[in-house]
Amino acid sequence: FFFHTKYATTTTASTSILVHVEPTKLQVVDNGCGIPKDDLALAATRHATSKLTSVDDFQQLQSFGFRGEALAATSLVSRLSIVSRTSNSTIGYHQSYSSSATASDDAAAATLMKPKPQARTVGTTITVQDLFYNLPHRQRSLRPTEDYQKVLQLIQKYSMEYPHVGWVCR
């Protein structure tokens, strides 16, 4: 999840990325171009991507993967939410996802949850709360200190790869 989210933020003109790590919460905040309101409902559905709009886009693809796959998988085992605002919008929008939003009938589930207006500057905030809340045996395997160290090491590597982006991990 973090890898895909990080790459999504570095490919959308972000100059600042904040990663906030807590024992039951991971939040990634960027100041990139944001996700359009109409795309929010489908952002965590399987096989979703905003990187391709036509077959010709495959020739221009400069990505490590599709963030929709990571978000879809994450939404199955956590409480996932996205708040985003684009530069051509005066307000941001909040979208929550649950495991039901990535069920077999993605389109039907997604239409039930409309994005709600929320104040935000241009960019995107992705929040993962209660990771593995529905898988207690996996939740017990989480090690907050070790997990934080792994995220921090990853951010340090990415900060070397993307020196034009300001990185903060806390």
C-alpha positions as CSV (number, residue, x, y, z in Angstrom):
1,F,0.0,0.0,0.0
2,F,2.6,2.6,1.1
3,F,4.8,1.9,-2.0
4,H,1.9,2.5,-4.4
5,T,0.6,5.5,-2.5
6,K,4.1,7.0,-2.4
7,Y,4.6,6.6,-6.1
8,A,1.2,8.0,-6.8
9,T,2.0,11.1,-4.9
10,T,5.5,11.6,-6.5
11,T,4.0,11.3,-10.0
12,T,1.3,14.0,-9.4
13,A,3.6,17.0,-8.9
14,S,3.8,16.7,-5.2
15,T,6.5,18.8,-3.5
16,S,5.6,17.8,0.0
17,I,4.7,14.4,1.4
18,L,3.8,13.8,5.1
19,V,3.6,10.3,6.4
20,H,2.1,9.9,9.8
21,V,2.5,6.5,11.5
22,E,0.6,5.4,14.6
23,P,0.0,2.0,16.0
24,T,-3.5,1.8,14.5
25,K,-3.2,4.4,11.8
26,L,-1.2,5.3,8.7
27,Q,-1.8,8.5,6.9
28,V,-0.1,9.9,3.8
29,V,-0.7,13.6,2.9
30,D,0.5,15.2,-0.3
31,N,0.1,18.5,-2.1
32,G,-0.1,17.0,-5.5
33,C,-2.9,17.6,-8.1
34,G,-5.6,15.7,-6.2
35,I,-8.2,13.2,-7.3
36,P,-11.3,14.5,-9.1
37,K,-14.5,14.0,-7.2
38,D,-16.0,11.7,-9.8
39,D,-13.0,9.4,-9.5
40,L,-13.1,9.1,-5.7
41,A,-15.9,6.5,-5.5
42,L,-13.9,4.1,-7.7
43,A,-10.4,4.8,-6.3
44,A,-10.4,1.7,-4.2
45,T,-12.1,-0.7,-6.6
46,R,-10.1,-3.5,-8.1
47,H,-8.3,-2.8,-11.3
48,A,-9.0,0.9,-11.0
49,T,-6.5,3.4,-12.4
50,S,-6.5,7.1,-13.4
51,K,-3.2,6.6,-15.3
52,L,-4.9,5.2,-18.4
53,T,-7.7,6.8,-20.4
54,S,-7.0,5.2,-23.7
55,V,-5.0,2.3,-25.2
56,D,-2.4,4.9,-26.4
57,D,-1.6,5.7,-22.7
58,F,0.2,2.4,-22.4
59,Q,3.1,4.0,-24.4
60,Q,3.4,6.8,-21.9
61,L,3.0,4.9,-18.7
62,Q,5.7,5.8,-16.1
63,S,4.5,4.0,-13.1
64,F,5.5,1.1,-10.8
65,G,1.9,-0.2,-10.6
66,F,-1.7,0.7,-10.2
67,R,-2.5,2.3,-6.9
68,G,-6.1,1.0,-7.2
69,E,-5.0,-2.5,-6.6
70,A,-3.2,-1.5,-3.4
71,L,-6.1,0.7,-2.2
72,A,-8.6,-2.1,-3.0
73,A,-6.7,-4.7,-1.1
74,T,-6.2,-2.2,1.8
75,S,-9.9,-1.4,2.0
76,L,-10.6,-5.1,2.6
77,V,-8.6,-5.2,5.8
78,S,-8.9,-1.7,7.2
79,R,-11.0,1.4,7.4
80,L,-9.8,3.4,4.4
81,S,-10.6,7.0,3.6
82,I,-9.4,9.6,1.0
83,V,-9.8,13.3,1.2
84,S,-8.8,15.1,-2.0
85,R,-9.1,18.4,-3.8
86,T,-8.1,19.4,-7.3
87,S,-6.9,22.8,-8.4
88,N,-10.1,23.4,-10.3
89,S,-12.3,22.8,-7.3
90,T,-13.1,25.2,-4.5
91,I,-13.6,22.4,-2.0
92,G,-12.2,19.0,-1.3
93,Y,-14.2,15.7,-1.0
94,H,-14.1,12.9,1.5
95,Q,-14.7,9.3,0.5
96,S,-14.8,6.4,2.9
97,Y,-14.4,2.8,1.9
98,S,-15.2,-0.5,3.5
99,S,-14.8,-4.1,2.5
100,S,-18.3,-4.0,1.0
101,A,-17.0,-1.3,-1.5
102,T,-14.7,-3.8,-3.1
103,A,-17.1,-6.7,-3.2
104,S,-17.9,-8.6,-6.4
105,D,-20.3,-5.9,-7.5
106,D,-17.8,-2.9,-7.4
107,A,-19.9,-0.5,-9.3
108,A,-23.1,-1.1,-7.3
109,A,-21.2,-0.8,-4.0
110,A,-19.4,2.3,-5.0
111,T,-22.5,4.2,-6.1
112,L,-24.0,3.8,-2.7
113,M,-21.2,5.9,-1.2
114,K,-21.1,9.4,-2.6
115,P,-18.1,11.7,-1.8
116,K,-18.9,14.3,0.9
117,P,-17.6,17.9,0.8
118,Q,-14.8,18.6,3.1
119,A,-12.3,21.5,3.5
120,R,-8.8,20.7,2.2
121,T,-6.0,22.4,0.3
122,V,-5.1,21.0,-3.2
123,G,-3.7,17.5,-2.8
124,T,-4.7,14.2,-1.3
125,T,-4.9,12.6,2.2
126,I,-5.1,8.8,2.4
127,T,-5.9,7.4,5.8
128,V,-5.7,3.7,6.8
129,Q,-7.2,3.1,10.2
130,D,-7.6,-0.1,12.2
131,L,-5.5,-2.2,9.9
132,F,-6.6,-5.9,10.1
133,Y,-9.6,-5.0,12.3
134,N,-11.4,-7.9,10.7
135,L,-8.5,-10.3,10.9
136,P,-7.6,-10.5,14.6
137,H,-4.8,-13.0,14.1
138,R,-3.1,-10.7,11.6
139,Q,-3.7,-7.6,13.8
140,R,-1.8,-9.3,16.7
141,S,1.2,-9.7,14.4
142,L,1.6,-5.9,14.0
143,R,4.7,-4.5,15.7
144,P,4.3,-0.7,15.8
145,T,8.0,0.1,16.5
146,E,9.3,-2.3,13.9
147,D,6.6,-1.2,11.4
148,Y,7.5,2.5,11.9
149,Q,11.2,1.7,11.4
150,K,10.4,0.0,8.1
151,V,8.3,3.0,6.9
152,L,11.1,5.4,7.9
153,Q,13.7,3.4,6.1
154,L,11.5,3.4,3.0
155,I,11.0,7.1,3.2
156,Q,14.7,7.7,3.6
157,K,15.3,5.8,0.4
158,Y,12.6,7.6,-1.5
159,S,13.9,11.0,-0.3
160,M,17.2,10.2,-2.0
161,E,15.4,9.2,-5.2
162,Y,13.1,12.2,-5.2
163,P,15.1,15.1,-3.7
164,H,12.7,17.7,-5.1
165,V,10.0,16.4,-2.7
166,G,10.0,17.4,1.0
167,W,9.4,14.3,3.1
168,V,8.3,14.2,6.7
169,C,7.7,11.0,8.7
170,R,6.3,11.2,12.2
